[in-house]
Amino acid sequence: MANVEFQGKEFTIDEDGFIEEYEAGKCEEWIQYVKNEEGIDELNDEHRLVISMLQEYYEKNGIAPMVRVLSKVTKFKLKHIYELFPSGPGKGACKMAGLPKPTGCV
């Protein structure tokens, strides 16, 4: 585990860059940190919708949703989700939403 500091906040992350504590990642500083790490220039409403949906699903189910579920709920094709999050829904989107690293096919 390592610590990173961004905009005055400190976060503990694992070896893949995922935040260790979900609650600590539910803040704008974490989202902005990951945005920069992922090379995303600007977040728009579609990014925010995916992040929000991932957080809601995780809070209800304790796991990240499968890609088909994410696509169905957001009404975004998988290709578009990859356009929003170039490293993918599992790595980029889940990381930005503060979820633990997904173990299955997100």
Backbone bond lengths (Angstrom), bond angles and torsions (degrees), N, CA, C in turn:
res aa  C-N    CA-C-N  psi(-1)  N-CA   C-N-CA  omega(-1)  CA-C   N-CA-C  phi
1 M - - - 1.449 - - 1.525 109.48 -
2 A 1.295 113.68 147.95 1.458 120.73 179.25 1.523 108.79 -134.37
3 N 1.294 115.47 163.05 1.455 120.96 175.61 1.516 109.14 -113.47
4 V 1.333 115.90 140.91 1.458 121.41 173.10 1.524 107.20 -126.96
5 E 1.318 114.84 147.56 1.453 119.90 177.74 1.518 108.26 -118.46
6 F 1.327 115.04 136.50 1.465 119.85 179.91 1.518 108.01 -149.50
7 Q 1.308 116.34 127.92 1.464 123.52 178.86 1.528 111.86 48.19
8 G 1.324 115.56 44.48 1.454 120.71 175.21 1.515 115.98 81.84
9 K 1.308 118.29 0.02 1.469 121.43 178.17 1.513 109.33 -113.02
10 E 1.327 115.38 146.81 1.456 120.87 178.18 1.516 109.33 -112.36
11 F 1.332 115.36 136.24 1.457 122.07 -178.55 1.529 109.85 -126.90
12 T 1.316 116.23 140.06 1.455 121.54 174.26 1.521 107.47 -96.72
13 I 1.337 115.37 125.64 1.461 120.59 -176.95 1.522 110.15 -123.12
14 D 1.338 115.36 158.04 1.465 120.31 176.15 1.526 110.14 -86.61
15 E 1.319 116.20 -174.53 1.466 120.83 -176.66 1.528 113.43 -65.67
16 D 1.333 117.57 -18.09 1.464 121.06 178.72 1.524 112.57 -100.03
17 G 1.338 116.82 3.54 1.460 120.50 178.01 1.514 115.34 88.54
18 F 1.337 117.41 7.60 1.465 120.47 177.62 1.519 108.87 -84.76
19 I 1.316 116.46 141.24 1.459 121.12 -178.90 1.528 109.72 -68.65
20 E 1.314 115.98 143.08 1.462 121.01 -176.85 1.528 112.89 -76.33
21 E 1.331 118.34 -36.32 1.463 121.60 -177.66 1.520 109.95 -114.38
22 Y 1.323 116.30 118.90 1.465 121.13 -177.42 1.529 111.98 -54.81
23 E 1.319 117.22 -48.21 1.470 120.26 -177.00 1.526 112.01 -59.32
24 A 1.323 117.75 -34.56 1.465 121.75 179.67 1.533 111.23 -68.50
25 G 1.327 116.84 -23.00 1.455 120.77 -178.21 1.514 114.31 -91.51
26 K 1.312 116.88 0.24 1.465 120.19 179.89 1.525 110.11 -91.62
27 C 1.331 115.52 55.20 1.460 119.58 179.33 1.529 108.84 -143.87
28 E 1.298 114.61 159.15 1.458 120.77 -177.46 1.526 111.93 -64.51
29 E 1.328 117.62 -32.90 1.459 119.82 179.92 1.527 111.34 -62.65
30 W 1.335 116.61 -41.19 1.465 119.70 178.64 1.528 110.31 -65.01
31 I 1.320 116.27 -45.12 1.468 120.48 179.97 1.529 110.12 -58.55
32 Q 1.324 116.94 -44.51 1.464 120.64 -179.48 1.532 111.41 -67.54
33 Y 1.327 117.05 -37.14 1.461 120.82 177.20 1.533 110.41 -60.51
34 V 1.330 116.22 -49.80 1.470 119.98 -178.81 1.522 110.50 -66.32
35 K 1.314 117.03 -39.05 1.472 120.72 177.51 1.523 109.63 -54.03
36 N 1.313 116.88 -46.75 1.459 120.78 179.37 1.523 111.34 -65.55
37 E 1.319 117.26 -43.12 1.458 121.77 179.63 1.527 111.83 -63.26
38 E 1.317 116.86 -34.82 1.462 121.92 -178.19 1.529 112.57 -84.44
39 G 1.329 116.93 -7.77 1.467 120.15 179.12 1.517 113.72 75.94
40 I 1.315 116.62 26.99 1.462 121.07 177.77 1.524 107.46 -90.72
41 D 1.327 117.03 124.25 1.460 120.82 -175.64 1.523 112.98 -68.08
42 E 1.314 115.92 -50.66 1.458 119.50 -175.21 1.519 109.85 -145.15
43 L 1.324 116.10 138.76 1.467 120.34 176.27 1.513 109.45 -87.71
44 N 1.328 115.41 136.74 1.459 119.90 177.07 1.534 109.48 -117.42
45 D 1.320 116.19 -175.41 1.469 120.65 -178.42 1.525 112.15 -61.89
46 E 1.328 117.72 -31.10 1.465 120.46 179.22 1.528 110.82 -69.02
47 H 1.327 117.65 -40.92 1.462 120.58 174.62 1.531 109.46 -58.43
48 R 1.325 115.09 -47.59 1.467 121.14 -176.96 1.525 111.25 -62.64
49 L 1.326 117.16 -37.27 1.460 120.90 178.29 1.528 110.57 -63.42
50 V 1.319 116.99 -44.93 1.473 120.82 179.49 1.523 109.74 -63.32
51 I 1.319 117.65 -45.67 1.467 121.77 179.73 1.526 110.29 -59.87
52 S 1.307 116.25 -48.19 1.466 121.18 -179.46 1.523 111.79 -61.36
53 M 1.329 116.31 -43.35 1.462 120.51 -179.66 1.526 110.75 -63.97
54 L 1.327 116.35 -42.18 1.466 120.31 178.95 1.526 110.98 -61.90
55 Q 1.325 116.73 -43.75 1.462 120.45 179.20 1.529 111.76 -64.27
56 E 1.319 116.80 -44.40 1.467 120.39 179.54 1.531 110.70 -61.67
57 Y 1.315 116.53 -45.10 1.461 120.70 -179.34 1.521 110.24 -63.35
58 Y 1.322 116.61 -44.54 1.462 120.90 -179.07 1.532 110.69 -62.59
59 E 1.324 116.94 -42.06 1.459 120.56 -179.16 1.530 111.76 -64.82
60 K 1.313 116.96 -32.98 1.473 120.78 179.37 1.520 112.65 -81.38
61 N 1.352 116.78 -35.74 1.464 120.56 -169.44 1.527 115.53 -115.76
62 G 1.311 117.75 -12.76 1.459 120.88 179.20 1.518 115.12 75.99
63 I 1.326 117.56 5.79 1.465 123.19 177.47 1.529 108.78 -142.89
64 A 1.323 115.77 164.56 1.463 120.43 174.46 1.525 108.69 -77.33
65 P 1.327 117.62 148.57 1.464 119.68 178.58 1.527 111.90 -73.14
66 M 1.312 116.05 156.27 1.461 120.21 172.31 1.524 108.34 -68.12
67 V 1.302 116.20 157.80 1.457 122.01 -177.33 1.527 111.25 -56.03
68 R 1.327 116.85 -41.95 1.471 119.68 -179.36 1.516 111.20 -60.64
69 V 1.320 116.89 -39.79 1.467 121.14 178.92 1.522 110.04 -66.75
70 L 1.327 116.95 -45.29 1.463 121.33 178.26 1.526 110.60 -58.41
71 S 1.304 116.24 -45.05 1.456 121.58 179.77 1.531 111.32 -64.45
72 K 1.315 116.21 -42.51 1.468 120.69 -178.46 1.531 111.43 -65.95
73 V 1.316 116.99 -45.64 1.458 120.59 -176.41 1.531 111.63 -69.66
74 T 1.320 117.26 -40.51 1.463 119.75 -179.73 1.529 112.11 -82.01
75 K 1.320 116.09 -17.49 1.466 122.74 -175.30 1.533 112.09 66.24
76 F 1.347 116.42 23.23 1.462 122.31 176.35 1.520 108.62 -102.24
77 K 1.313 116.21 136.62 1.463 119.83 173.19 1.534 107.82 -67.34
78 L 1.325 115.46 153.42 1.456 120.36 -178.95 1.532 111.12 -56.63
79 K 1.308 116.57 -39.31 1.465 121.04 179.16 1.532 110.31 -57.45
80 H 1.332 116.75 -40.38 1.468 120.64 -179.05 1.531 110.84 -69.51
81 I 1.319 117.28 -36.84 1.464 120.32 177.63 1.526 109.40 -61.95
82 Y 1.338 117.08 -39.58 1.465 120.75 176.53 1.529 111.38 -68.45
83 E 1.313 117.99 -29.15 1.463 120.24 175.11 1.526 110.08 -68.88
84 L 1.346 116.24 -38.53 1.461 120.43 178.57 1.529 111.52 -70.95
85 F 1.328 115.64 -42.10 1.469 122.76 -177.32 1.529 108.02 -124.50
86 P 1.341 117.82 88.82 1.466 121.34 -173.61 1.530 115.17 -54.37
87 S 1.324 117.90 -29.55 1.462 118.31 178.94 1.527 111.62 -86.39
88 G 1.337 116.31 2.57 1.455 121.00 172.56 1.510 114.74 102.81
89 P 1.326 115.01 168.50 1.459 119.68 -179.12 1.527 112.70 -68.26
90 G 1.324 117.57 -32.99 1.458 120.59 -178.70 1.510 112.26 -75.31
91 K 1.312 115.84 -48.79 1.463 118.65 -176.54 1.521 111.33 -81.01
92 G 1.299 117.86 -58.65 1.462 120.90 -173.90 1.507 114.70 -74.88
93 A 1.319 116.75 -53.78 1.467 120.01 -174.57 1.525 111.63 -68.61
94 C 1.314 117.70 -46.34 1.472 119.74 179.86 1.519 110.81 -64.82
95 K 1.323 116.42 -39.70 1.464 119.67 178.38 1.529 109.80 -61.82
96 M 1.323 116.61 -45.79 1.457 120.55 -178.31 1.528 111.70 -65.54
97 A 1.322 117.30 -32.54 1.465 121.92 179.23 1.531 111.73 -77.24
98 G 1.339 117.33 -6.68 1.454 120.85 178.47 1.521 114.30 84.90
99 L 1.327 116.09 11.76 1.469 120.00 179.84 1.518 110.59 -78.47
100 P 1.338 116.87 155.76 1.463 118.83 172.71 1.531 109.60 -65.70
101 K 1.316 115.42 162.00 1.460 119.77 178.74 1.534 109.21 -58.76
102 P 1.333 117.11 124.62 1.468 119.88 -179.93 1.539 111.25 -63.38
103 T 1.316 115.16 142.82 1.462 119.97 -179.49 1.518 112.28 -95.27
104 G 1.326 117.12 -22.18 1.450 120.54 -177.81 1.506 111.61 -113.50
105 C 1.286 115.21 -153.85 1.461 122.78 -179.46 1.522 108.32 -89.69
106 V 1.310 116.51 103.08 1.469 120.77 -177.78 1.499 109.69 -82.90
